Amino acid sequence: DAKTTQPTSMDCAEGRAANLPCNHSTISGNEYVYWYRQIHSQGPQYIIHGLKNNETNEMASLIITEDRKSSTLILPHATLRDTAVYYCIVRVVAGANNLFFGTGTRLTVIP
Amino acid sequence: DTGVSQDPRHKITKRGQNVTFRCDPISEHNRLYWYRQTLGQGPEFLTYFQNEAQLEKSRLLSDRFSAERPKGSFSTLEIQRTEQGDSAMYLCASSLEGNGYTFGSGTRLTVV
């Protein structure tokens, strides 16, 4: 699976949009971009995934650049409960047997 | 089904003792994974089962570690002769054919 690069940490004001970037310049054509988050002392939680089109669900939106070398996870109205470590992962759906997490971005939502 | 369950949530053990953790996956999931997470790092893959067969092991899984998944349902991870470096969060996840990857809340091991 291709590797990803994320900023170590970010802050966001409560109620504002949180935009978390991820670079994945070596992504292959059949690899999807997945986002997970991990709230303190819990297991990672799936957020969203996509291949090349932008995706939206009840938690977040995922914007993938046309060349697919980077993406942005958007939390439209960040709350204090969104404070967590966010991991961007690229993988082949149902192919790779494990996920490579890296160190992720620690998002702190500030009141 | 309430998701992936892990037991215990916390374990403190003396160096040299053996410990065993249990994971109950989502019932219809055929794949089960174990990960280890140390402070400030993302989870690292340890091993993976498809049904009852252990198909992949990471180099992180030393000879002191053994995992089983009898009957393809719950799984156990045993660490023999624990060392302080084994202190970590041990996470279990399950999926159906690699889709819908769901994690448990983990077992935090402290070796003193």
Interface residues (C-beta under 8 A of the other chain):
Chain A: S41 Q42 G43 P44 Q45 Y46 V85 Y87 V93 A94 G95 A96 N97 N98 L99 F100 F101 G102 T103 G104
Chain B: V4 R31 Y33 Y35 G40 Q41 G42 P43 E44 F45 Y48 L55 E56 S58 L91 A93 E97 G98 N99 G100 Y101 T102 F103 G104 S105 G106 R108
